[in-house]
Amino acid sequence: MIGRHVVLYTRDGCHLCDEAKQILMRHGIKPQEVDIDEDPELVQQFGECVPVVTINGAVRFRGRVNEVLLRRLLHSG
């Protein structure tokens, strides 16, 4: 994960968010967690569509983290 910045947009009580964090951590990623409910702009941007995972600023996952795709992303250039 050297050189990759991973952000997990989440909210309290979101079981999919908890699952996404567990998957990321299982792959050695400690994401920066951002609670969207603390920022009205993020609530407007993401609404009920959490978790959202960004890698280096690009949205890579919404809702669920696909572990096969995550492995590909981690092992690509």
N, C-alpha and C positions, 0 to 999 in steps of 0.2 A: 504493500500500500504506500510505498514511498512516493511522494509527489502527488498523491491523490487526496483531495479534500472531500469528505463525505458528510452530507447533512441529512438528518432524518427529521422531516417535518411531522409533528405528532400532536396529540392532545390527550389530556387525562381521560382515563377510562376506555381507551381505544385498544381492544384486544389485538387487532391487526397490527397496530403500531408496536405493541409488545413483541409480537411474533417477528416483525421485521427487524427489530433491534436484536433479538436472539439470533436470527439468521446471520446478520452482519457480524455480530460478535463471534459466532462460530467460525467465520471465515477470517478472523483476525482483524476486523474493522471495528474501531471504537468511533462511532459517528458523533458529530456535533448534533445535539438534540435541540430542536426549536419547537416550543409549544405555540402553535398558531393562534391559540386563543388569547395570547398576550399581545397580539398585534392585529388591529382591525384590517389592515391591508392584506395580511396573510390569510385571515378568515375569508375576506372577499375573493382572494386569488384561489384558495384551495377548497373553500366551503366544507362539504362533508367528505371530500376525497382525500382522506389521509389513511395510511401514511404515504408520504411522498419522499423518495430518496433521490438526492442529487449527488452526482460525482463530478467534481470540478465544474460546478455550476450548471451542468446539464441534467435535466430530469431523466432518470433512468428507470424508475419504478413508481407506480401509483397503485395503491391498494395492497397488493401482495408483491413480495420479492421473489422472483423466479431464480432459484439457486443455480440452475444450469446457465442462464444468461449472466448471472453474477460471476460465476467462475470464468466464463469467457471474457467478461470485462476486466477481471482482475489479471488475467494472463495475457491480455492483448497489450501490444506495444505500450 
